[in-house]
Amino acid sequence: MADVTVELLDGVQTITLTRPDKKNALTNDMYGALADALEAAEAQPEIRATVFQGDGDMFTAGNDLGDFAKQSSGAGPAVRHVARFLKNLANATTPLVAAVQGKAVGVGTTLLLHCDLVVLADDAELVTPFVNLALVPEAASTWLIPQRIGYARAYEMFALGEPVSAQRALDLGLANRVVPLPDLRAQANRLARQLASKPAGSLTAMKRLMRDAAFISAQMDREGEVFQQRLKSAEAREAFAAFAEKRKPDFSKLSA
């Protein structure tokens, strides 16, 4: 699979982002591989837990901005796998664990809202720069984060786009634990193995009771519609041009 490896050992499926030279920025092909792995977890009973992790010094830089720029100009791929990946997150019943080091940007943060256990390295930072890119949040995060941390904190997190430290994320309830970086993967794997040893039917039934998958999926649809509109906006074109030209964007003369 392109820039994604998937391994299964003792009931634990480990999905690793392997594009460290590009800070694990997610391409359409990578979203396809991630979606396939989540579908496999639902279809294959031998997969009893899934771990997300990323190689290098960053979990993921989020969506590849080159792909965003292409979509903004109408030149994106005919099939966009990100929607399938997000819907698979919404409907996942197999336990999901995340091991996060360095920055988790954009979808790198919002996917954590769908993980059942989130382990952060002590150097981790959660960043949601959607508004800075003239876009809107996705993955049902416009509902999930306010539910988790309250409207005021969620608004600040989205509107300002400032990094949230690992300890702050733990305090806010966005993570289960913070561990030293050298221990990150071992801790996440240990938790996944614990989950894999539990009665799978009971875990599935509990998760379905705790999460309204239909509502979450519908919220993703609402966000996705607005997201696509924003991608084609003059503000988004300015944001992507500024990023490519390594300058600060100027939205002052643009209409919404």
N, C-alpha and C positions, 0 to 999 in steps of 0.2 A: 504494500500500500504506500502511496506517495506521502512521505514525511510523517507517517503514523505507523507504529508497530503495535501489534496486538498479540499478547501471549496468555496462555491459560495454564495454570499450575495449581493443583490441589483445590479446584473449585473457584479460584480467583482469577478473573480476567483482568489483565493489566494493559491499559491503553496509554501509550507513550507518544507524546508529540516530539518528533525527531527533526526539527528544523531550527536548531539553535543558532545557526548563522544568521537567520532572519527573526530571531527572538520568538520562534514558534508562532509567528503570525499565521493565521488560519486562511487557507485558500479553499476554493470550492471543492477541489479533490479531497482535501483533508476533512472537510465537513462530511463528504460522502463516506469516507472511511469511518469516521466517528459514528455516523448514523447507522452504518452496517454493523458495527460492533455492538451498539445498543440493541439493535434488532436481534442479533445473535443471542444476546443475554436473555431476551424474553422468550426466544424459541428453543433454546438448548438448556434443559434442566441441569446439566453438569456445570453450567456457569451459575454460581451461587452468590457472587459478589463481583463488582467491577471497581477498579481503581483508575482514576485519571492522574497522570503525571506528565511532566515535561522535562526534556533534557536541557542542559545548559544553565545559565544563571537567571532565567526567567521562565515562569510557568507558561505564559503566552502574552504576546503583545496585542492579542485580540484579532479582529478581522484584518486581513491584509488590505491596507488602504489603497493599494493599486487596484484591487478588485472593486472597492467602493467607487473609485474614480471612473472605472470602466462602466459600472452600472449607472453612475450619474450622467454619463454621456450617452447612455443607451447602447453600450457595447458589451454588456455583461453576458455570462453564459446562458445558453438556452434553458438548461436545467440548473436550478439553484438548490444545492443540497442543504443549505443552512436551515431552511424551513423544516425539512424532514428530520434533521438533527434535533432541533428545538422541540418538535412534536414528540419525538422519541423520549426526550428528557421529561416532558410533561407526563407521559404515560408509562414511564419506567416503573416496574414493580420490583425488579432485582435491586438489592442494596447498592448504592453508589457511594464511593469514598473518593475524596480528592486529597492529593499531596501537593502543596503549593509552595514554591520558593520564588523569591524575587517578585517582580510585578505580575499581577493578574489583571490585564487591561480589558475593558469592555466585556465581551462575552466570556472572557476569562474569569471575571467576577460573577456575572449573572448566571453562568452555569452552576456555580457553587450553591446557588439557592435551591437547586434540584438534587444536590448531593445530600445523603443522609448523615454522613460524617465528614467534616472538613478539618484537615490537619494543616496548619500553617507553619512554615519555618520562621524562625525569629526575624529573618530579613524580609519577609513577605509584605507586600503592599497591594491593596485592592484599589483599583482606579476605574472610574466610570465616566469617561470623557465624551459621552454622547452629545451633550449640548455644545461642548467646545467644537465639535465637528458639524454642528448645525443639524444634528439628527435627534432621535428620541431613543430612550432605552428599549431593550427587547427582552425576550425570554420570560415574559410576564413579570419582569422585575419592577415595573411601575405599580404593580399590586403587591408582589411578594416582599419587596424591601420595606415599604411603609408598614406592612403587617408585622414585619419582624422588628423594626427599630423605631417606628413612629414616623409620622409625616414630616415633622420639622427636620429630623436628622436625614431622612431619605431625600428631601428636597435639597438640602445642603450638599449631600453626596453627589446628586445628579447635576445640580445647577452649577456648582463650582468645579466639580471634577477633580478635586484635590485628593491625593493619595491617602488611604486609610491604613495606618500601620497594623501589623499583626496583632499587637496587644489591644489596640483600639477595636479591631474587628472582633476579637474574642470578647471584650467587654460589652460590645453591642449585641452579641449573640449571632454574629455572622460566621463563627467558627466554633469548633468543639475544643480545640487545644492548640497551643503554640509550643513547638519543640525546637531544640537546636538543629540547625541545618543538617549536620552530618547524620542526625537520627531520623530525618523526615521520612524517607521511603520505608525504613524498617517499621516505624510507628504506624504508618498508613497501612502497610501490608499486614501487620499484626492485627489491626482492627478489622480489616477485610476478612482475614482468616477466622476471627471470632464470629463475624456475621455469617460466614460460610458454614460454620458448624451449627448454627441455630436451625430450628425447624423452618424451612423455606415457606411453607404454606402460612404459618403464623406471621412471619415477617411481612409477607405480601398482603395478608388481610389487614394487618395493623397499618401498613403504609397507605392502603386504599382508604381506610377510615380517617387518616390524618391529613390527607391531601385531596382536594377537589380537582381531580385531573381534568374534568370537563370544563370547569371554569378557567383553570390555568391555560388550557388549550385555546379557549375562546379569547382570553386576554391577549395571548400571543397573536391571534388573528387581527385583533384591533390594533395592536402595536405595529404589526407587520404592514398593514395598510398605510398607516401614517408614516412609517419608516421609509417606505417606497416613495411616498410623496416628497418627503424631506430630501431624499437622495437626489431628486431632480430639481431641487430648489437652487436659486442663485446663491443663497447663503452656503449651501453645501459645496457648490462648485468653487466658491471663494475659499472655503476651509481646505479643500483638497489641493487647490492650487498653491495656497500658502504653505501647506505641508511640503509639497514637492519642491517649492522654491526656498524652503527653510527661512520663512519670514512669518511675522505675526499677521494673522488675518485681520481684515478691516471690514466689519459688518455695518459700519455706521451709515452708509448710504444705500443699503439694500433693504428692500421691503421683506416682510415675513412671507 
